[in-house]
Amino acid sequence: MNMTFPSYCLYGLLNSMGWPRITGLFSRRKVVSQIVVYNSVEVLVKAAVSLGAASPYIAIKLLTDIFRKRDWVNQSVKEIWDALDPTEQVSSQPEKSPIKVIAACPESFFTSINKDEIHSNLIEWESILIKEFKAYYNWVFAQGLVWGLSYPKEAIEYYEKERNEYLEIFPDALSCGLDVHSPETIEGFIDEIEELVNSFQKEIHSLADAPKELLEFQIIKNRIEKLEMTIDKHAKTK
């Protein structure tokens, strides 16, 4: 499949952290930390939820791009929306953050690709390039967009709650000598993601306008109508 924005972000994030790395003395191979992959997918979903909540125009374009081969005229918008909507799974696990619930990858997936190294945190780099894994992270990113678009108030409240909790432990982390950074406001986070979207459009391809059928879907229509009545600096793509 052609590169999507989730692919661009995920592999870019992993590369920025120095992955893949070469391991093995005689049999050289590229590997990546399973934990880092999990955490990176969570960052991806966090970005999707935040975009859906605070920058819906971009969120809708990204949703369109992920499903660029879909026939929006003849295939029901409600059908794909209902399939993506993670409301039930989020509601059924209130003890967990919405981000972790949406981003959750079946353990069996990593077990199957790492069966020869049961006690290792490292997995083959090639295992996260296969179509099944790409389908997984594109799907949960789309779910994040849908949840953010559907529940903007809850999504922003969750972001602020998580940020405030981190701010409480931030001084202790610094005093212990940990290399940590003060968490961004949601406005700052959105600005960074929008810059990535702009880079994606320059380097990979432009995002097409959302189809009329998607724009007329009631949840999206309601979001757009509310935006048109307020001043929102994140309302339009750059």
Residue pairs with C-beta under 8 A, 6 or more apart in sequence:
1 131
1 134
2 68
2 205
3 204
4 65
4 66
4 138
5 62
5 65
5 66
5 141
5 196
5 197
5 200
5 207
6 44
6 48
6 66
6 137
6 138
6 141
7 134
7 137
7 138
8 196
8 200
8 203
8 204
9 44
9 47
9 196
9 200
10 40
10 41
10 44
10 137
12 196
13 40
13 43
13 44
14 20
14 32
14 36
14 37
14 40
17 36
19 32
19 33
19 36
19 125
20 30
20 31
20 32
20 125
21 30
21 31
21 32
22 28
22 29
22 30
22 31
23 29
23 31
23 122
29 124
29 125
30 124
30 125
30 126
31 122
31 123
31 124
31 125
32 122
32 123
32 124
32 125
32 128
33 121
33 122
33 123
34 110
34 114
34 121
34 122
34 123
35 121
37 123
37 128
38 103
38 105
41 103
41 105
41 137
41 140
42 99
42 100
42 103
44 103
44 137
44 140
44 141
44 144
45 99
45 102
45 103
45 140
45 141
45 143
45 144
46 99
46 144
46 159
47 141
47 144
47 189
47 193
48 59
48 62
48 140
48 141
48 142
48 143
48 144
48 145
48 148
49 98
49 99
49 102
49 144
49 145
49 147
49 148
49 155
49 158
49 159
50 148
50 155
50 159
50 186
50 189
50 190
50 193
51 58
51 59
51 62
51 145
51 148
51 190
51 193
52 59
52 144
52 145
52 146
52 147
52 148
52 149
52 150
52 152
52 155
53 148
53 149
53 151
53 152
53 153
53 155
53 156
53 159
53 186
54 148
54 152
54 156
54 186
54 187
54 190
54 232
54 234
55 190
55 193
55 194
55 234
55 235
56 149
56 152
56 220
56 223
56 224
56 227
56 235
57 224
57 227
57 235
57 236
57 237
58 194
58 197
58 207
58 234
58 237
59 145
59 148
59 149
60 149
60 210
60 214
60 215
60 220
61 207
61 208
61 209
61 210
61 237
62 141
62 145
62 197
62 207
63 142
63 145
63 146
63 210
63 214
64 207
64 208
64 209
64 210
64 211
64 214
65 207
65 208
66 138
66 141
66 142
67 80
67 142
68 208
70 80
72 211
72 213
72 214
73 211
73 213
77 213
77 214
77 217
78 217
81 146
81 217
81 219
84 139
84 142
84 143
84 146
85 143
85 146
85 147
85 150
86 98
86 101
86 102
86 143
86 146
86 147
87 147
87 150
87 151
89 101
89 102
90 98
90 101
90 102
90 147
93 101
97 158
97 162
98 147
98 154
98 155
98 158
99 144
99 158
102 140
102 143
102 144
102 147
103 140
103 144
104 140
105 136
105 140
109 132
109 133
109 136
110 123
111 118
113 123
113 124
113 127
114 120
114 123
114 124
114 127
117 123
127 133
147 155
148 155
149 219
149 220
149 223
150 219
152 223
156 186
159 186
159 189
160 186
162 183
163 183
163 184
163 185
163 186
166 183
167 182
167 183
170 180
170 182
170 183
173 180
174 180
184 192
187 234
190 234
194 234
194 237
194 238
197 207
197 237
198 238
201 207
207 237
214 220
215 221
215 224
227 235
